[in-house]
Amino acid sequence: MSSPDGRRHVVIVGGGFAGLGCAQRLADHDHVRVTLIDRNNYHQFQPLLYQVATSLLSPSDIAHSLREVFAGDDNVDVKLAEISAVDPATKTVRSTDGEEWTADALVVAAGSQPNFFHTPGAAENSFPLYSLDNATNLRSRILGLFEHVDRNPMLIERGALNFVIVGGGPTGVEVAGALADMLAVTVPAEYRELDLSAAHVYLLDYGDALLKPFSDKAHGYVAKVLTDRKVELRLGTGVKDVGPGHAKFSDGAVIATRCVIWGGGITAAPVAANCGLAQGRGGRVDVQPDLTLAGSPGVYVVGDVANIPGPDKQPLPQLGSVALQSGQAAADNILAEFDGKPRKSFEYRDKGIMAMIGRRAAIAEVGKNHHELHGQLAHAAWLGVHASLMTGTRDKIEAIIDWGWDRFSKTGGPHVLDRGDAAEIDWEDDPTVTSSAASAGTAG
Ligand SMILES: Cc1cc2nc3c(=O)[nH]c(=O)nc-3n(C[C@H](O)[C@H](O)[C@H](O)COP(=O)(O)OP(=O)(O)OC[C@H]3O[C@@H](n4cnc5c(N)ncnc54)[C@H](O)[C@@H]3O)c2cc1C
């Protein structure tokens, strides 16, 4: 509600690209007071999670304290809390520990979560890549496997060097490329006794091409770069089940593995389902062109958690740029409403799409007309765009140092195994894996 000093109160749930964009825009207006609530005390830069997972960047390069971001803005208060209930009628949110915040305008920007599509064993046994916690967990599992095999090369027969990546979208492709580079360049330089000739990186997708939204020419380029780097592509193939020590593919193959990386899809954050908000495609909340919830004036839903209609009425893609711009547009509409002016429909400014495929290889479609770039030029565009999107100057400098280090050195970035639990493996816990069949890299 309005503060005793007369300032209007805006509550934002989620400090990702959308919530941050909204709060930063409102921070410049002293007649507005903002409460920004997140279950983490930091903003995480999701497009670079795979670089943390593959030891190219440090966690501190891609995560930034929300309190630090708003240290100079007296009208923005950050709260560390998990929201479990949203009441659009009263514009009130409640945390899991029972605290409530009521606002003049409410912004839900809670993002997404991995979608395992009910694949048996996937939630328990695979490694999603959606948060910083996921990324450091995966990094420790990958490094842990190298450490295990360094001590006991017989574990290769149990699939210790088989990596299965599910999903041929940007997450799957970027992880596959970075992992292939790790195996070819940085790991041999540091693990001198490790025999990596038996390592396999499998990349699976039910579709017939990787990075589907790009052109056919781009599909050919991506497939060539990855196969040249020894990634084994399995298109038209998905995963049927995941055990602690194996993955079963839809074509019947069973691969012994201790590292299944899940980039198979996303669905809306649980808050969308738990709060009685009307859900549309992908479990996301349908919003009107001005980003408000139909029938709930003053309630905005933005970023990944929202189905935002594009010019063709189809939902806009779940991208960082859509999230950032929709958060900023929600702020503009909130300010307009407070001033008694009309709200505007959100218009997305499409700057293109890009993906990194590995060292010196990237693909980008830039500008409104999606002009296509491949190779080093696309790599440079990717570096520029991602560095400029990062939250703090310190992050940018540190990330650029790490990227430069990766570009010119053979030893990698931060190969830090800091999650002992993720590296710990009970090699006897999967009855599907037998040592006889596993010697061929498969389980019987
Ligand atoms: C691995 C990966 C790679 C990607 N690569 C790219 C790329 O190259 N380019 C691109 O444009 N996009 C990319 N994306 C997509 C992009 O990151 C998302 O579209 C964007 O982060 C969405 O922003 P958001 O603010 O809506 O959600 P998020 O960034 O997910 O932020 C949501 C925030 O809400 C908080 N939250 C959630 N639930 C609650 C709750 N109940 N209570 C309190 N807080 C809560 C979370 O902690 C989080 O901070 C990638 C995504 C992933 C996962």
The ligand as an SDF file (V2000), in Angstrom:
LIG
                    3D

 53 58  0  0  0  0  0  0  0  0999 V2000
   21.1200  -22.0710  -19.4780 C   0  0  0  0  0  0  0  0  0  0  0  0
   20.3830  -20.8900  -20.0880 C   0  0  0  0  0  0  0  0  0  0  0  0
   20.9540  -20.1890  -21.1570 C   0  0  0  0  0  0  0  0  0  0  0  0
   20.2950  -19.0950  -21.7090 C   0  0  0  0  0  0  0  0  0  0  0  0
   20.8840  -18.3980  -22.7410 N   0  0  0  0  0  0  0  0  0  0  0  0
   20.2770  -17.2850  -23.2150 C   0  0  0  0  0  0  0  0  0  0  0  0
   20.9190  -16.4820  -24.2110 C   0  0  0  0  0  0  0  0  0  0  0  0
   22.0340  -16.7770  -24.6750 O   0  0  0  0  0  0  0  0  0  0  0  0
   20.2850  -15.3570  -24.6310 N   0  0  0  0  0  0  0  0  0  0  0  0
   19.0580  -14.9870  -24.1400 C   0  0  0  0  0  0  0  0  0  0  0  0
   18.5180  -13.9470  -24.5360 O   0  0  0  0  0  0  0  0  0  0  0  0
   18.4280  -15.7290  -23.2180 N   0  0  0  0  0  0  0  0  0  0  0  0
   19.0040  -16.8600  -22.7350 C   0  0  0  0  0  0  0  0  0  0  0  0
   18.3870  -17.6160  -21.7880 N   0  0  0  0  0  0  0  0  0  0  0  0
   17.0350  -17.2080  -21.3360 C   0  0  0  0  0  0  0  0  0  0  0  0
   17.1200  -16.1070  -20.3270 C   0  0  0  0  0  0  0  0  0  0  0  0
   18.1180  -16.3550  -19.3830 O   0  0  0  0  0  0  0  0  0  0  0  0
   15.7580  -15.9640  -19.6810 C   0  0  0  0  0  0  0  0  0  0  0  0
   14.8180  -15.6730  -20.6890 O   0  0  0  0  0  0  0  0  0  0  0  0
   15.7490  -14.8610  -18.6420 C   0  0  0  0  0  0  0  0  0  0  0  0
   16.6490  -15.1480  -17.5950 O   0  0  0  0  0  0  0  0  0  0  0  0
   14.3490  -14.6970  -18.0580 C   0  0  0  0  0  0  0  0  0  0  0  0
   14.3950  -13.6680  -17.1200 O   0  0  0  0  0  0  0  0  0  0  0  0
   13.3100  -13.6000  -15.9670 P   0  0  0  0  0  0  0  0  0  0  0  0
   13.6360  -12.4010  -15.1690 O   0  0  0  0  0  0  0  0  0  0  0  0
   11.9630  -13.7350  -16.5490 O   0  0  0  0  0  0  0  0  0  0  0  0
   13.5350  -14.9250  -15.1230 O   0  0  0  0  0  0  0  0  0  0  0  0
   14.8210  -15.3960  -14.3110 P   0  0  0  0  0  0  0  0  0  0  0  0
   16.0580  -14.8510  -14.8870 O   0  0  0  0  0  0  0  0  0  0  0  0
   14.6620  -16.8790  -14.2160 O   0  0  0  0  0  0  0  0  0  0  0  0
   14.6180  -14.7420  -12.8820 O   0  0  0  0  0  0  0  0  0  0  0  0
   13.5890  -15.1410  -12.0260 C   0  0  0  0  0  0  0  0  0  0  0  0
   13.9660  -14.7490  -10.6170 C   0  0  0  0  0  0  0  0  0  0  0  0
   12.8710  -15.0030   -9.7690 O   0  0  0  0  0  0  0  0  0  0  0  0
   13.2980  -15.6130   -8.5770 C   0  0  0  0  0  0  0  0  0  0  0  0
   12.1760  -16.4060   -8.0810 N   0  0  0  0  0  0  0  0  0  0  0  0
   11.5260  -17.4100   -8.7010 C   0  0  0  0  0  0  0  0  0  0  0  0
   10.5140  -17.8730   -7.9410 N   0  0  0  0  0  0  0  0  0  0  0  0
   10.5210  -17.1490   -6.8040 C   0  0  0  0  0  0  0  0  0  0  0  0
    9.7200  -17.1620   -5.6350 C   0  0  0  0  0  0  0  0  0  0  0  0
    8.7060  -18.0150   -5.5020 N   0  0  0  0  0  0  0  0  0  0  0  0
   10.0030  -16.3040   -4.6530 N   0  0  0  0  0  0  0  0  0  0  0  0
   11.0520  -15.4290   -4.7690 C   0  0  0  0  0  0  0  0  0  0  0  0
   11.8400  -15.3750   -5.8670 N   0  0  0  0  0  0  0  0  0  0  0  0
   11.5810  -16.2140   -6.8760 C   0  0  0  0  0  0  0  0  0  0  0  0
   14.4930  -16.4340   -8.9970 C   0  0  0  0  0  0  0  0  0  0  0  0
   15.3650  -16.6840   -7.9160 O   0  0  0  0  0  0  0  0  0  0  0  0
   15.1290  -15.5390  -10.0630 C   0  0  0  0  0  0  0  0  0  0  0  0
   16.0710  -14.6580   -9.5050 O   0  0  0  0  0  0  0  0  0  0  0  0
   19.0240  -18.7290  -21.2060 C   0  0  0  0  0  0  0  0  0  0  0  0
   18.4450  -19.4420  -20.1460 C   0  0  0  0  0  0  0  0  0  0  0  0
   19.1300  -20.5070  -19.5820 C   0  0  0  0  0  0  0  0  0  0  0  0
   18.5020  -21.2600  -18.4490 C   0  0  0  0  0  0  0  0  0  0  0  0
  1  2  1  0
  2  3  1  0
  2 52  2  0
  3  4  2  0
  4  5  1  0
  4 50  1  0
  5  6  2  0
  6  7  1  0
  6 13  1  0
  7  8  2  0
  7  9  1  0
  9 10  1  0
 10 11  2  0
 10 12  1  0
 12 13  2  0
 13 14  1  0
 14 15  1  0
 14 50  1  0
 15 16  1  0
 16 17  1  0
 16 18  1  0
 18 19  1  0
 18 20  1  0
 20 21  1  0
 20 22  1  0
 22 23  1  0
 23 24  1  0
 24 25  2  0
 24 26  1  0
 24 27  1  0
 27 28  1  0
 28 29  2  0
 28 30  1  0
 28 31  1  0
 31 32  1  0
 32 33  1  0
 33 34  1  0
 33 48  1  0
 34 35  1  0
 35 36  1  0
 35 46  1  0
 36 37  1  0
 36 45  1  0
 37 38  2  0
 38 39  1  0
 39 40  1  0
 39 45  2  0
 40 41  1  0
 40 42  2  0
 42 43  1  0
 43 44  2  0
 44 45  1  0
 46 47  1  0
 46 48  1  0
 48 49  1  0
 50 51  2  0
 51 52  1  0
 52 53  1  0
M  END
$$$$
